[in-house]
């Protein structure tokens, strides 16, 4: 499933490019002087971007990001330009079709005028920065004609991102294949915060820990933005993002985790029996709007591009997709293309200086999804199951296909106040590990999930996962929270026996191996295993091999690690045999520790790594070589913050799996990798004086 999700999500990001402006037109619209921007690079290569104005900082962010990873930025950008087919072939053409089908550009053009002038100026600064880099490095441009870009293009990227993240691609695919009622799940992240009711020193603490791919378009890029307009924010964004998505400033910080909500609806159109392409709406027969699309596809590098003609449709409800399976027409309705200001909301969050300003930013109601866990220097902690949630008719089940009529099709959204949220619970902490949103604090202060309509789409089937159970177990230890204790919780690797998955397989662990005495040592290792996925653990290594085989045979994916499994005793014995054969073939029969078979890989370097799916220290692997497995999703960015009473700036530590640059010749290509395997984050700061004093290099964009 992860491959499906990532293929869909790769059609995303926060800087789309369709602009056909000439380079001369772009130069005439230039508003930013690079001489007003200074990029300070610290010992880890992290860019700290200083300028007098926000648009200048945006220019510097675009330039610095391109210096470190222009190649990846372009994959994300071109995916919403309509040119992915040229760059990526057939798969890219599918992304291009999706862009046209859901009407991304149409939605942005209809609503662009609603965006305020200061945010448009910020986007203009960002566009100028990336356009300048592209002009200075034409040999690095992957698709001819991709540059220059405009603010409208950036907003197309945000709208497309929100659509893809809320599973619109899966809905389109399901309609076309006739499997529309199927549901899918995704991976997640960790976040928790504590205030003085819980901390040993009376301060406030925050842990930010998204679980994303560690490489590619949805890996993280670390940066720090400081402007004379009041911005001071350090954190992470996807390559090509125009603001920090999660992080902290001197006064506050926040984390995001994925929330499992129903944010796309499918309505079956009633078509006229005789009039072609006419559908019934408001007691009238209206003809669908047809739009022809010519997709350009590059099949092989030595072959010329070919053009594929497709047709997309539009209705009064929104985008319409025709099923290739049964010929029926379905209208899609989604908040993602009706609220196009996600980028502005993140920008306002970057600018917020206190809880009131931060809450006002999220009350814009533009970022379609993501839980938020927040903390600030004023002892405020906060959780919200953030979403752009439609006000639906509670009489209907919106998880299924509904008939398109005035009763089922919605037109309004819930205000932010209607969403699940907790501010300063008495127990002194809030958290989320992709568990149910009401279970975001101590049990005695939780509200009932039944207080919200079923159409919010809370994933009751997932319930509380291993990470939630383990966090609650560790937080119940009656000692005040310290900085070291918070990091210990984050880096915990234990799989608890009380989770649905482990309870469902417990009987297998005692299977009779009378006919297979060679498997007894493996069974014993699993029985004696303490559940911790540490690098030295042999039990964890055996368990990994056994259940990777079971998952493969059953067609499970890593999301099934958090739900009950149906596994026969014979399949379990077969899996033990598979693990036995694996150790015989690749390790001369030695039962080695987890770190020997589970590796993080960068170029020619590979290192042992701890962690498991659904552990607080998350790690998801796929087969690599020589009997080993390679991490592809895990602690893709880790960020700790501590506001100590009386101190002007918080204590901060961050960690990336590899480093600040994706250029192989950079000293920062993998300089954090060993620290990553040791769970040893680096110290950071948002204190401008320290940053400038300790910088190893400072320069203006465009300087050599």
N, C-alpha and C positions, 0 to 999 in steps of 0.2 A: 504494500500500500504506500510505503514511503516514496517509492519511485513515482507512483501516480501523483502523489501530492506535490512532490518537488517539481515534476514536469509541469504541473499546472501552475505552481507558484513561480517557476522560472519565467513565466509570462508577465512578471510583475515588475514594477518598482517605481520609486518615487521621483523619477525624472524622465518622462517620456519625450520622444523627439519625433515630430512630424514636420518641423519647420522647413520651408523651402526658401527662406530669405537668402539673399546673396551675402557674401562676406562684406561687401561695401555697405549694404544696408545695416548690417550688424555693427560695423565700425561707427557709423553715423549715430547709432543709438547708445553708444558707450557712455556710461555715467560714472564708472569707478576708475580711479587712478591707482594702479598697483603700488605706487610709491607710498601710498597712505596705509598699506597693509604690511605687517611684519609677522612672519611665521617663525616661531621659536621651536626648534627641535630639541627634545631632551635626550638623555642618554639612551633611551629605548626607541628613539625615532618618532615618538608621539608628537603630532603637530599641535602647538598652542598658538592660536591665531588671534592676533591683536589688531584692532583698527578703531577708528573714531566712530564709525557708523555700522549699523547692522548689515546693510547691503555690501559694505566693504568686507565684513567678516564672511559673508556668504561667498563672495568672490574667492577669498582666501581658502575657505573650506573646499570649494570645487577644485581649486588649483592643487592643494595639498593632497586631496584624495586621488586626483589624476596622477600626480607624481608617484604615488604608492601603488596604484592599481587601476590605471586607465583601461586596461584590457577588460577587467570584470565590469567596470562601470558601463562600458559600452554594451555588453551583453544584456544588462538590465534595461538600458535605455532603448536599444533598438527593438527590444521585445514589444514595446508599445508604439513603435514608429510605423509599423506596417512593413518593415523590411527584415524581420527575423528570418523569413524564408530564404533571403539572399545569404544571410550569415550562417544559418543553422540547418538549411535544407528542409526536408519534409516536416520535421518536428517544429521548426520555426514557422513554416507556413500555417500549421495548425494554430499557433499562437496568434498569427496575423488575422486569421479568420475569426477567432474568438474576439479580438479587439473590435473588429467591425460588427460582429454579430450583436454584442451587448451595447453598442452605441456609445462608447467611451467619449469620443471627441464631441459627439452631438450633445451629450450631457454636460460636458465642460463648457462648451460654447454657449449653451442656454443659461448657465449660471455664473460664468466668469465675472460678469459685471458686479456680482454681489460681494466679491472679495475687496477688502479695504486697500487703500493706496499704499500704506506702509508695507503690507505684506507683498503686494505686487512689486514694489521697489526691491524688497529682499530677494524675491525670485529673479528679478532682473540682474541683480548683482551676482547671484549664483550662475545664471546663464552666461554672463560675461566671463566669469572665471573659467568655466569649462570650454567655452568657445575659444578663449585665448589659448588654452592649453592645446586644443585640437589644431588651431592654426599654427602653433609653434612646433607641433610634432605630427605633421601630416602622414608620416610613414606609420604611425601607430593607429590611425583611424581604420576601423575594421570594415565599415561599409561606406562606400563613396556617397557623398551627399547627405550624410547624417548630421552634419553641422553646417551652420550655426543653429541654435535652439532659442526658444522664447518661453516666457512664463506659462503660457497656455499649454505648452508641451509638458512642462513639469506637472501641472495639475492633471493632465491626462494620465500620467504615470501614477499619481496618487489614487485616482479613481479606479484605475485598473488594478492596482495593488489591493485595494479594499475588496473589490469584487472577487479577485482570485483567492484571497485569504478567507473569505466567507463562503468558499466552496461553490461559487458560480460555475467554474469550469467543469466540476464534477456534474452539476445539474445539466449543463448543456450536453455533455457527453452522454449522460444517462438518457436524456430525451431522444437523442439521435439513435441510441442503441436499444431503446425500449426498456430500460432498467431503472426508470425514474424513482421508484420507491426505495431503492437501496440507499443505505446510510453508510458513511465513512467517518473515521476518527483520525485524530492527528496527535503529534507529540506535544510536549509542553515545556514548562519552565518552573523555576522556584523564585519566590520572593517573600521576604518577611521583614517586619520592622518592630522596634521596641521603644517604649518611652520610659520616663522616670519611674513609673509604677512597677517596672520590671528590671531596670538596669542597676548595676552595682554603684555607679558613680552619679546617677541622676541625669545622665545624658540620654541622647536619642541615637538609635542605630538602625541601619538599613542594609539589607543584602539584596543585590540585583544579580540574577543568574538565569538568563535565557538558555534554553536548550535548542540550538539551531544547528544546521550544517556547519562544520568547522572550515569548509572551503566553499567557494563559489558565490553566486549572486546573493545568497542569504546568510553568508558569514558576516562577522561584525568588523567594523572599522572604528578605531578609537580616535577621538579628537577632542579638543578643548577650544571653545569659542568665547572671546572676550571683546566687548565693544563699549565705546563711550556712551552708547544709547542704553546701557544698563544690563547688557547680557554678560553672564559669566557662567558657563555651563560646560561640564566635562562628562563625557560618556561615550556611547556607541551608537552607530547608525549602520545601515546597509550601504555598501558601495553605491554611490550615486544619490544618497539621501541628502536633502538640503538642510536638515536640522538634526540635532541630537534626538534620538528616539527614547533613550533611557539613560539616566545618569544623575548628577547632582551639581549644584552650585554652592556658594557659601552658606545659603540659608535653607535650602530644601533639596530633596531628591525623590526620585520615583523609579519603580520597576514596572515592567509589563510581563504578563503571562497570557497564554492563549486561553480564551474562554470558549466553551463548547455551546454555542447558541444557534438557533435557527434564524438565519438572516438572509435567506433567499426563498422566495415563494414561486411556485409553478402553478399556472392556471391553464386548463384546457379550454381552448376557444371552440365555441359552437359555430361551425362553418355552414354557409348557405348551401343547400342541396344542389342548386343549379348555377348560381353565380360564382364564378371562379374567384378565389381569394377574398371572398366577403365573409366577415365574421359578425356576430351579433353583440352589440354593446349599447346599453341604455335604450333597449327596445328598437334599435335601428340596425340596419345592415350596412357595415362600413368596409370599404376595401382596404386590405393590408397595403402598406407602402412597401414597394420593392426597391431594394438597393443592390446594384450589381457591384461585385468586388472582383478585382483581378489580382490574384496572389502570385507573387514572383518567387520561384523556387530554384535554388541552386542545388543540383543533385550531386555532382562531383566537381572538384576544383577544376578539372580539365574540360568540363562540359559547359555549354552556354546556359544561361538562365532560361527557364520555361515559364509560361504564364498559365495559371489555372483560374478559370472563371467560376465564381460562386455567387449565390444569391442570398441576401439576408432580408429580413422582414421587420416591420415596425407597426405597432398598434397604438391605440389610445392608452393602453395599459403600460406599454413599454416594448422592449425587444421581444421578438417572436422567433422561435426555432421550430423547424419542421422535422418531425421524426422520420429518419430514413427507414425505420423498421415498419411503421404502420401508416405513414403519410399524414398523421394528425398534426395540428398546429398547437403550440404551447407558448403562452406569454410568460415571460420572466419579470418579476418585480423584486427589486433589491434596494436597500438603503444606500449601497455603495455608489450607485450612479445618480442618486437623488440628493445626496449630501457630498459635495465634492471638496469640502474644505478641510480634509484631514491634515494636509500640510500646514495650513494656518493654525490649526489647533496645536500641533506639536511646536510650532514657532512660539505661540503664546505660552505654552508650558515652559519652553526654554527661557522665556523672559520673566516668568513669575518670581516674585520675591517673598511671598508669604502664602499661607494656606488660602486666604480669600482670593487672591489673584489666581492661584492654581485652580481652585474650584471654578472660578469664572471661566478659565480657559477650557476646562473639560465640559463646562456647561454650554459651550458652543455646539456640542452635539454633532460633531463632524467626523470624528474617528470612529469608524464603523464598529470596531471590536477592541479587544484586549482588556483584561483585568489590569487594575492599577493598584500597586502597594506603595504608599507614600510615607515620608517622614520629614520633619524639619527641626531646626534649631530651637523653636519655640515649644518643643515637647508635644507636638501634634503628630499622631500617626493616623493613617486613614487607609481604608480599602474600599474599592468600588468595582462592581462587575460592569465595567464600562461598555456601552454599546449604543448604536443608533437603532432603537427598538421600535418597530411599527406598532401602532395601536390596532390590533386585529380584532375580528369578531370572535369572541370566546366560544361561540357555538360550533366552530369548525376546527378540524385537525389540520394545522398548516404544515405538518410533516409529510402530508400526502398531497397528491395532485388534486386541486379543487376546480370546480367549474368557474369560469370567469363571469362574474355578475356583480351587481351593486352590493350584495351582501358580503361577498368574500373578499373583494379587492379593497385594500386599505388606502388611506391618503394622508394620515397623520402619524406623528411619532410621540413616544413617551418623553417627557422632560427628564433631565438628569436626576431630579429628586425622586423619580419613581423607581430607580434602579437599586439593586441590592448594595448596601454600603454600611460601613461601620466607621465611626469617628471616636477615637480615644476610649476604647473599651476599658473598663476598670482593671481587667487582668493585665493590661499593659502591652499587648501584642496583637498584630494582625498578620496574616500570611495567606499565600495561595500557592498550591502546587498542581493547579488544574483540577482541583477537587470542586465539589459543589460550592457555589458562591456564598451560601449562608453559613457554611462551615469554615469561615475565615478568621475566627477568633475562638476563645475558650468556650467550652460547651455551654456553660451557664449563661453566656451572653449571646448565644446564637438565636437567630430568628428561624421560623419554620419556612421551608421552601414553598409550602402551600399558600403563603401570603401573596405569591405572584402568579399570574395566569400561566396555564400550561403552555400557551403559545410562545412564551419566552424561549422555550426549547432547551431548558436545562437538561443536561445529559444525566438523567437519573441512573442509567445503567452503569455509568462509570463510578458514581459514588465517590468515596474517598479512596485514593490510590495508596500504594505503599509509601510514597513520599509524605503524604499527609499523615498517615498512621505513625510513621517514624518521627516526623517533626513533633507531633503531639506527645508521643512517648518521651522524647528528649526534653521538651519544654516543661513537662510535668515534674521534672526533678526540682525539688524546692530550694533552688539556689538562685541568687541574683544573676542576671545576664551580664557577661563580660564580653569584651572584644574577642578574646581567644575562644570563649565558649560559642559565640555566634559562628565563628569560622569552623569550629569543630562540627557544629550541626550541619553547616553547608557541605562539608566534605565527607560526611558520613556515607558509608557504602552498604549499610545493612539492608537485607531483604527480610521482612518480618513474616513469621509463620502464620500470623493472623490474617494475612491478606487473602482475597478470594482465590487467587491463583494457587498460592501455596497450600491452602486448605483443600483445594480440589485435587491436588496431586499427592497428598501426604501418604495415602495408602500405597502408591506406587513405590515409594522408597523402601518398602519392606517386601518387595516381590521375591518369590521363591526362585533362586538361581541355582537349584540343585543340579541342573544339566549344564550349567555354564560356570564352573568354578573359577575360570580365569577372570570373570567379571566381578567377583566378590571384592577385590581391593577397590574398584571404582565405586561400587555400592557403599562400601564402608566409608570412603572419603566423603560421599554426599551425606550419609547419615551423621557423620561427625562434624560436618561443616557448620560453622557458626553463623552462616548467612551473610557474612561480610565479603564484599568483592574487592579485597585487597590484592595488591600485585603478587604477594607471596603465597596466596591461598591456593592450595591444590584442589580443595573441595570446590571452590568457585570455578576453577578451570574445567574440572570434570563436569560440573553442572552446566556450564556454558556449552560444551560440546554435545552433551546429551540433549539439551533442550533446543539447541539450534537444529539438530536433526529432526526432532519431533515437530518443531514449527514448520520446517520445510516439507515434511511428509503430510502434515495436516493442512497446509496452505495458510497457516497463521502468519501474522507479521508482528512487529515489535509492540504494537499497541495492545496485542492480546496478552502481553506480559502482566497486565493489570486486571484481568478478568478470569473467571473460572475456565478451566480447560477440560476437554473430554479426550482422555488418552487411555488407550487400552494397556493392560499389563504387557502384552506381547510387543506393542510398539515401544514401550519403555525399555524392555529387554533388548530389542533391536537397536535402540538408541545407545544403550550401554555398550553394545557390541561395536557400534559405529565409533564411539569414543575410544574404546580399546584399540581398534584398528588404527585410529588416527594417531594415538600415542606411539604405537608400534612403528608406523610408517615414518613419522616425522621427528620423533624424539627417542628412537631406539628403545621404546617400551617404557621410558621413564615418565612417571606422572609429575609433570612440571607445574609450577605456579601459574596463576592467571596472567601475570605480566609477561611470561614467556610466549604466550599465544595471542595476547591482546596488545596491539601496538598502535601508537600514533605515528604517522608516516609523513615525512616532508622531504621530497626529493629522494636522495640516497640515504637519508637518516631515518632510523626508526627506533623508538624507545618504548619501554613497558609502560602501561597505563592501567590504573585502577578504575573501578566503577562498573555499573550494570544498568540495563534499562530499568527505569522506575526506581533507581536509587537516588538519594539526594545528590550524590556525586554521580551524575548520569553518564552513561557511555553506551552507545549503540555501534555495533560493528558489522562488517560484511567480510566475506572471504577475501584474502589478499594473496599471499604466496607462501610456500614452504610450510603449509599447515597452520599459518597464522591468520589473524583477523585484524582488519584495519578500522580504526574509528572514523565514522563519517558524521555522526551527531553526538553531541555531548555538552560539556560545560563550555559552550562556544564563546562566552564572555562572562567573567566573574568580577563583581564590583562591590566592595564593602565601604560603608561610610559610618563615621562616628562623630556626632556633635557633642563635644565635651563642654560642660558648663564653664563659662568664662573665657573660652577660646574664640578668637575671631574667625578662624577657618577650621573646617572639620578635618579629621584624620581620614585618609582615603587609601585604599589598596585596590588594584585592578590586575587582571590577568587575561591574556589572549592565548589561545592554543599554540600559536606560532610566533607572530610578531607584527610590527606596524606596517610592513611592506610585503606585497606579493611579487616584487621584482627579485628574481633569483640572485642578481648580483648585489643586492642590498645587504648590509650587515644586520639588518633587522628582519630578514626573511624568516629566520627561525630562532632568534635570540631569546625568546620567552619559552621555547619548547621544553627545555629541561625543567624550568621552574613549574611548568604546567604539570609534568609528570610527578613532581614533588609536592604539588598543591601549595605552592609558595608564591603568593601574589607580590607584586612590586608596589612600592610606595608612590603615590601621586599626590598632587595638591592643586587647589584653585587659587592659591596665593600668588598674585602677579609678581611680587618682588622676588620670591623664591624661584619662580619659573624663569624669570629673566636672568637672575644671577647664576643659575645652574645650567642654563641652556648650552649645548655643545655647538649650536649653529643658529644664526638668525639671518634672515634674508627677506627680500620682497619677491612676490610672485614674478617669475620671468627672469630672475637673476640666476646665473650659473653657479 
